[in-house]
Amino acid sequence: MAWSDLFAGIAFYLIIEGLFPFASPQTWRRGLAGIAQLPDHQLRSFGLAVVIAGLALLFVARS
């Protein structure tokens, strides 16, 4: 893996993260408020699911 791949991945992440508050700031704000109310175990489960999905997608993309 080259440094350019890492920087490209970070760039795509920032683009996608910026789209939500740009496109619909009120909905984004309400979503964050709802997430803040979740218990820790649900946030951890969601985080683990996102990590696994990301690893699976990376595996498929790199093979």
HELIX and SHEET records of a PDB file:
HELIX    1   1 TRP A    3  ALA A   23  1                                  21    
HELIX    2   2 PRO A   25  ALA A   36  1                                  12    
HELIX    3   3 ASP A   40  ARG A   62  1                                  23    
END                                                                             
